Amino acid sequence: MRISTKGRYALRVMIDLAKNGRDDYVKLQELAERQQISEKYLEGILGALVRGKLLAGARGKAGGYRFNCEPSACSVWQILSLVETSMSPVACLDDSENSCERADICVTLPVWKELNSMIRSYLEGIKLEQFLRNVPENKGRELHGKTLKCGL
């Protein structure tokens, strides 16, 4: 399993919004700038997180995106599973029902199932709340000549 850029960005944005967007809506442009992600790419990620009900989205002048869950209840697994194509370590486990024609005789399938279970369990155990304790306070950190408002 390989976490894509989309998954890594989704996690970063969720941490950012857990820290900075719990009460008010944060504009897409502000998030994109703070996280150094293109607005167009970020829009797709945010859309998936809104559809998954982890974020609330609002249109209009006062619109944007707002954190919509408790940091103590929102797991890395929830976030990644909304934006990643697959979270399985092997293709034959992508479906809930294994469609591999060799499943009944495959001697390696139990290893992949156990690995899949371990990955899921591990990522479900990591909550956004844990990241918030490690986010540095805004100290005007610079990146590529721009002052960042968030240490993510």
Secondary structure, DSSP 4 states (H G I P E B T S, - for coil): ----HHHHHHHHHHHHHHHH-SSS-B-HHHHHHHHT--HHHHHHHHHHHHHTTSEEEE-STT-EEEE-S-TTT-BHHHHHHHH-S---SSGGGSSSS---TTTTT-SSHHHHHHHHHHHHHHHHT-BHHHHHTTPPP----EETTEE-SS--
